[in-house]
Amino acid sequence: MPIWKWGFLLFVFVSVRCSVTLSVSDPISEQKLDQVSNLPGQNFNVDFAQYSGYVTVNEESGRALFYWLTEAVEDPASKPLVLWLNGGPGCSSIAYGMAEEVGPFHVNKDGKSVYLNPYSWNTVANLLFLDAPVGVGYSYSNTTSDIFTNGDKRTASDSLQFLLNWLERFPQFKGRDFYITGESYAGHYVPQLSQAIVRYNKENTESPINLKGYMVGNALTDDYSDHVGLFQFLWAAGIISDQTYKKSNELCDKESFIHPSRECDQITDIAYEEMGNIDPYSIFTPPCSANGVTKRLFKRKWHKVGHVGQTYDPCTEQHSTIYFNLPEVQNALHVFQSNNTTRRWATCSNAVNLHWKDSPISVLDVHQELISAGLRVWIFSGDTDAVIPVTSTRYSIDALKLPTVSAWRAWYDEGQVGGWTQGYEGLNFVTVRGAGHEVPLHRPKLALVLIKNFLAGTSMASFEQVIESKTSVSEQVSGF
């Protein structure tokens, strides 16, 4: 059984036909129509503007992608624009990136209210979330067959068209420093969209998209490396048997993650049966339990946290599912609804995933092209993930055969090791200690440190820098 069956999808998105005509052509007026004044269950004020709605990417078929923009908390006009993408394929960036990782609003246990995330990435950037492709989250198409014909190529093409059209609605972001971030299957989306932008910009000298770089975490990158690293991680962690480890390397070394052979499927099944009832996305945190009974493996168990300081809650995906299906929430976010059809929001679309059309076995060639184009490229990895583990990422980076420019070392935050890092010619690699598949979920503060350094183009703090910083502060204090 491939990772996407036991990981990324259980909820089915039901496609409905719906259409809308926007008669207003003035960008400022269009922005006002998309402005979100207050969310249901938001019992606090915020100092930033936010907008959500749809951008049509194909008029003929009626494909429209849903977005949510939260401007930077302070001086948004001076801050870059950062796009966040979740993967799957078929999972919502609103469900994960916004509601439990890097967004300013996270959902409470009651499923009816939200709280403010103090480690939101909109403290350092204007943050844009996109549900792509159509059929994911709130995004839709008036042509039902579009839901069953998604793939990597059309996702990149539609996402590029989204950006071009969205910038017409938000012209204040034209030419602004722009970065793309994401995780998991966005290991395909992020570099592929970056490639599409770079190629578009070569042919259009007055392009409004000023792409500076991209960063992706626990990313599906190269099927061979990802398989080898996966089973090595499981074996080294003492999770699977010697026999299964040996057999998996024989049967899965040249297999696709999306469409594996029956033999690879079977040995992967065995590996995860041996793993037992733990969460493969974060092997040291508890899995979700319902009514006192732990859910079986291969069920989707994306973890979420409550308020900072609250007891860890691994079941809060259920809370988001309740919240984003509330009519008042959908109205506040300008979600188009049909009076004749009940439309259920889901964290991931089984229909999109099962009918995925094209998925290259590797995007290493895309990374090579973009490194040569001079983009800032960072790859990060939570080191407790058994889905696309740190070993897989290291094998993929090694396959790029890039010269090392800074040796492997620990990096620090507030005097504690935050992870490890190594610099390559054109690429920076960072691990985050104790983080699972969703790094900003389990280590939100360290993830904020990560995005700050990425946007600034500075290396993660070394022990010597920590000492120097403390010494400098001590000297300043003694000087008063």
Disulfide bonds with the S-S distance in Angstrom:
Cys91-Cys348 2.03
Cys252-Cys264 2.15
Cys288-Cys315 2.04
